Structures are given as structure tokens and as C-alpha cells.
Amino acid sequence: MTGKSALIAGSTGLIGNGLLHLLLDGEEYERVVAIVRRPLEVQHPKLVEKIVDFDRLEENREIFAVDDVYCCLGTTIKKAKTKEAMWKIDVDYPVTIAKLAISGGARQFLIVSSMNANPDSRLFYPKMKGRLEKEIKEVPFDSTSIFRPSLLLGERKESRFGEQAAAAIFTRLPFKGPMEKYRAIEGKTVASAMYRVAQQHNTGLAIYPSEQIQRIGE
């Protein structure tokens, strides 16, 4: 054990669930804090489960005193119901977590974004993710890693018909060269890439496109 500690947000999602188990089963961390809305139903001696109100994260400042932070928060308009609620989950919560973590002494921050993130986009989703990246970049961590996966593959707790239909196409097309970044990617591969990058002791800002995530996480 290295004596390091990690915090993960979004541990019930497709990427976050796989990442949580990597953090718990690996030897790099002796303490893993998972901030959640409801119990995880996961038992592990290293796991510190903290049920929080994400609208009142500032009331739990002490739990953000960790070395590394992994943020896999994200939702869909179907679940969030409104764009305002979606923005809160995808942007406001991660930015609040980043600010609390830097105040608590965290060294590095790793976050899942989107391949088309662009703060100037006219489309809501890429604009939202672009704004997320812009605000995260302004938090002065020693190391900030932004992961931009393409269409995610894997078993989810909820059914997403549109993604299932797209996955059926995006797993069959021969993506090569400049088109490689559009190839669908397994959630577990993204989780593996995040975990491996965190152990490289990088400094500064790094943005990982989907094809690079694929190579690192395989």
C-alpha cells in the first residue's frame, strides 16, 4: 500500500462502477471514499461510503481531503427531465467537487467528459460538456486529466434504446485513421484508462480522446 486515498463520484454508473472496483481491488490506495445518494451495496475494508446531498456538498468538506479524485458524474435528459437539472449534475456538481477537493489538498483530478465537448457549440450537450471542461481547467490541481470517450458500451441498470441502436452500428463499422475516434468504447475500458493514468504521476493538463483511451485501457 502507498498510503494514498481516493474519492470517486458517480460510482453507480457504467464507468464509475467498474472504476470503483479497480480502486478497491488495486494496491495503490488504502482508503477509497465514494460519495453517493444511496447505499452502494458494496462491502470492502478500504471503502468509505458517504451518503450526501449533492446540493449541499459544502457540508461535507472533510471527506474531500484525499490525494486523487475521480469524477464520473453524468446523466441523460430522460432521467434529469429538464436541461437545468442535467446541467446541475453534469457541470455544477463536478465543479463543486473539484473546488472542495483542491481546498482539501487533492493533487490530481480525473473526469469523464465527451468527445464533442465545445463551450461554443450551438448544441446543448457538447456545449454543456465544454463548459464543464472550461471550469475544471481553472481549478489548479497538480494534474488534471479529462477523458473524452465516444459512444459507451456496457450493461447499464437502465435501458437506453437510442444508445443500444447506435451501438449495434458503431461496433460493426470499420473505424480507421481519422475515424477511429468515433468507434464505440466499453465503459470498463474507460475506467481502466482512468485508473492507469492516475498512477503515472503526471503533471499539468491532459485531454484523452477516445482512441487514446482505448489504447491505454486495453
C-alpha positions as CSV (number, residue, x, y, z in Angstrom):
1,M,0.0,0.0,0.0
2,T,1.1,3.5,-0.8
3,G,-0.9,5.2,1.9
4,K,-2.8,7.2,-0.7
5,S,-6.5,8.0,-0.7
6,A,-9.0,8.5,-3.5
7,L,-12.5,9.9,-3.8
8,I,-15.0,8.8,-6.5
9,A,-18.2,10.4,-7.6
10,G,-20.5,8.6,-9.9
11,S,-19.7,5.1,-8.7
12,T,-23.0,3.6,-9.7
13,G,-22.7,4.5,-13.4
14,L,-21.3,2.4,-16.3
15,I,-17.8,3.8,-16.0
16,G,-17.8,4.6,-12.3
17,N,-18.9,1.1,-11.1
18,G,-16.0,-0.5,-12.9
19,L,-13.6,2.1,-11.7
20,L,-14.8,1.7,-8.1
21,H,-13.8,-2.0,-8.1
22,L,-10.4,-1.2,-9.6
23,L,-9.7,1.3,-6.9
24,L,-10.8,-1.1,-4.2
25,D,-9.0,-4.2,-5.6
26,G,-5.7,-2.4,-6.5
27,E,-2.8,-1.8,-4.2
28,E,-2.4,2.0,-4.8
29,Y,-5.0,3.2,-2.3
30,E,-5.5,2.3,1.3
31,R,-8.8,4.4,1.5
32,V,-11.4,4.9,-1.1
33,V,-14.2,7.4,-0.4
34,A,-17.4,7.0,-2.5
35,I,-19.9,9.8,-2.4
36,V,-23.4,8.6,-3.2
37,R,-27.1,9.4,-2.9
38,R,-28.0,5.9,-1.7
39,P,-26.2,2.8,-0.3
40,L,-23.9,1.1,-2.8
41,E,-24.4,-2.5,-1.5
42,V,-20.7,-3.0,-1.8
43,Q,-18.6,-4.2,1.1
44,H,-14.8,-3.7,1.2
45,P,-12.4,-2.9,4.1
46,K,-11.0,0.1,2.1
47,L,-14.4,1.6,1.2
48,V,-15.7,4.7,3.0
49,E,-19.2,5.2,1.8
50,K,-20.6,8.6,2.3
51,I,-24.2,9.3,1.5
52,V,-24.5,13.0,0.7
53,D,-26.9,15.6,-0.6
54,F,-25.1,16.8,-3.8
55,D,-26.8,20.2,-3.4
56,R,-25.1,20.6,0.0
57,L,-21.6,19.2,-0.6
58,E,-20.0,22.0,1.2
59,E,-21.4,20.5,4.5
60,N,-19.0,17.5,4.0
61,R,-15.7,19.3,3.4
62,E,-13.7,16.8,5.5
63,I,-14.3,13.9,3.1
64,F,-12.6,15.8,0.3
65,A,-9.2,15.6,2.0
66,V,-7.8,12.9,-0.4
67,D,-5.0,12.6,-2.9
68,D,-6.8,11.7,-6.1
69,V,-10.4,12.5,-7.3
70,Y,-12.2,10.5,-10.0
71,C,-15.4,12.1,-11.3
72,C,-17.8,10.0,-13.4
73,L,-21.0,12.0,-12.8
74,G,-23.4,12.3,-15.7
75,T,-27.0,11.8,-16.6
76,T,-29.4,11.9,-19.5
77,I,-32.2,14.3,-20.3
78,K,-34.6,11.4,-19.9
79,K,-33.6,10.9,-16.3
80,A,-33.0,14.5,-15.4
81,K,-36.3,15.7,-17.0
82,T,-35.0,19.2,-17.7
83,K,-31.9,20.8,-19.1
84,E,-31.4,22.8,-15.9
85,A,-31.4,19.6,-13.8
86,M,-29.0,17.9,-16.3
87,W,-26.6,20.9,-16.2
88,K,-26.6,20.7,-12.4
89,I,-25.5,17.1,-12.4
90,D,-23.1,17.2,-15.3
91,V,-21.5,20.6,-14.6
92,D,-22.3,22.2,-11.2
93,Y,-21.7,19.1,-9.1
94,P,-18.3,18.2,-10.6
95,V,-17.1,21.8,-10.4
96,T,-18.1,22.0,-6.7
97,I,-16.4,18.7,-6.1
98,A,-13.2,19.9,-7.8
99,K,-13.2,23.1,-5.7
100,L,-13.7,21.3,-2.4
101,A,-11.0,18.7,-3.3
102,I,-8.4,21.4,-4.1
103,S,-9.2,23.0,-0.8
104,G,-8.7,19.7,0.9
105,G,-5.3,19.2,-0.7
106,A,-6.1,16.8,-3.6
107,R,-3.2,16.5,-6.1
108,Q,-5.0,15.3,-9.2
109,F,-8.4,15.3,-10.7
110,L,-9.7,12.9,-13.4
111,I,-13.0,13.4,-15.1
112,V,-15.2,11.9,-17.8
113,S,-16.3,14.4,-20.4
114,S,-17.5,13.8,-24.0
115,M,-15.7,13.6,-27.4
116,N,-17.6,16.6,-28.8
117,A,-17.1,18.9,-25.9
118,N,-17.2,22.5,-27.1
119,P,-18.2,25.5,-24.9
120,D,-19.2,27.5,-28.1
121,S,-21.4,24.8,-29.6
122,R,-24.9,25.6,-30.5
123,L,-26.0,22.1,-29.4
124,F,-26.8,21.7,-25.7
125,Y,-24.9,18.5,-24.8
126,P,-21.5,19.4,-26.3
127,K,-21.8,23.0,-25.0
128,M,-22.6,21.7,-21.5
129,K,-19.5,19.4,-21.6
130,G,-17.4,22.1,-23.0
131,R,-18.4,24.4,-20.1
132,L,-17.6,21.6,-17.7
133,E,-14.1,21.3,-19.1
134,K,-13.5,25.0,-19.1
135,E,-14.4,25.4,-15.4
136,I,-12.5,22.3,-14.4
137,K,-9.4,23.6,-16.1
138,E,-9.5,26.7,-13.9
139,V,-9.1,24.6,-10.7
140,P,-5.3,24.5,-10.1
141,F,-4.6,20.8,-9.5
142,D,-1.1,19.5,-10.0
143,S,-2.6,17.1,-12.5
144,T,-5.9,17.3,-14.4
145,S,-6.9,14.5,-16.8
146,I,-10.0,14.9,-19.0
147,F,-11.3,11.8,-20.8
148,R,-13.4,12.2,-23.9
149,P,-14.9,8.8,-24.8
150,S,-17.1,8.2,-27.8
151,L,-20.3,6.1,-27.5
152,L,-20.2,3.9,-24.4
153,L,-20.8,0.2,-24.5
154,G,-21.7,-2.0,-21.5
155,E,-24.5,-3.1,-19.4
156,R,-26.4,-0.3,-17.7
157,K,-29.0,-0.5,-14.9
158,E,-31.5,1.4,-17.1
159,S,-32.3,0.7,-20.7
160,R,-31.3,3.3,-23.3
161,F,-32.8,2.3,-26.7
162,G,-31.1,5.0,-28.7
163,E,-27.7,4.0,-27.4
164,Q,-28.4,0.3,-28.0
165,A,-29.3,1.0,-31.6
166,A,-26.2,3.2,-32.1
167,A,-24.0,0.6,-30.5
168,A,-25.3,-2.0,-33.0
169,I,-24.0,0.2,-35.8
170,F,-20.8,1.6,-34.2
171,T,-19.4,-1.8,-33.3
172,R,-19.6,-3.1,-36.9
173,L,-18.3,-0.2,-38.9
174,P,-14.5,-0.4,-39.8
175,F,-13.3,2.8,-38.0
176,K,-9.7,3.5,-39.1
177,G,-7.5,6.5,-39.3
178,P,-9.2,9.8,-38.5
179,M,-12.5,8.0,-38.0
180,E,-11.0,5.8,-35.2
181,K,-12.2,8.3,-32.5
182,Y,-15.8,7.5,-33.4
183,R,-15.5,3.8,-32.6
184,A,-17.7,2.8,-29.6
185,I,-15.8,2.0,-26.4
186,E,-16.5,-0.2,-23.4
187,G,-17.2,1.6,-20.1
188,K,-14.8,-0.8,-18.4
189,T,-12.0,0.3,-20.8
190,V,-12.6,4.0,-19.9
191,A,-12.4,3.0,-16.2
192,S,-9.2,1.1,-16.7
193,A,-7.6,4.1,-18.6
194,M,-8.5,6.5,-15.8
195,Y,-7.1,4.2,-13.2
196,R,-3.8,3.7,-15.1
197,V,-3.4,7.4,-16.0
198,A,-3.8,8.3,-12.3
199,Q,-0.8,6.1,-11.4
200,Q,1.5,7.7,-13.9
201,H,2.2,10.7,-11.6
202,N,1.6,13.2,-14.5
203,T,1.5,17.0,-14.0
204,G,-0.4,19.6,-15.8
205,L,-3.4,19.2,-18.1
206,A,-4.0,16.3,-20.4
207,I,-7.0,15.5,-22.6
208,Y,-7.5,12.0,-23.8
209,P,-9.6,11.4,-26.9
210,S,-11.5,8.1,-27.3
211,E,-8.9,6.3,-29.4
212,Q,-6.2,7.1,-26.9
213,I,-8.4,6.0,-24.0
214,Q,-8.9,2.7,-25.9
215,R,-5.1,2.1,-26.2
216,I,-4.4,3.0,-22.6
217,G,-7.3,1.0,-21.1
218,E,-7.0,-2.3,-23.1
